[in-house]
Amino acid sequence: MQTYGGRAMKNKMKKNISKILAICAMVMSVTIANQNCVFIYHQEEKPDELRRLRRF
């Protein structure tokens, strides 16, 4: 009889969690790249890597 617990299940969960975190990080980066700060004087310079994620 085969059990579904143990290392295989933990490894699968770790892979799924890391994929979800990567997707969340990408979504947040794209969102931030397309927004401006409401305070004119507080607008920080964005890195070039972040500028290529802009959608406009």
FENMO-V886722 format. One record per backbone hydrogen bond with DSSP energy under -1.0 kcal/mol. NH is the residue of the N-H (numbers start at 1). CO is the residue of the C=O. Records with the same first field share a line. If there is no record, write none. Layout:
# FENMO-V886722
NH->CO, CO
This chain:
# FENMO-V886722
10->6
11->7
12->8
13->9
14->10
15->11
16->12
17->13
18->14
19->15
20->16
21->17
22->18
23->19
24->20
25->21
26->22
27->23
28->24
29->25
30->26
31->27
32->28
33->29
34->30
35->32
42->39
51->47
52->48
53->50
54->51
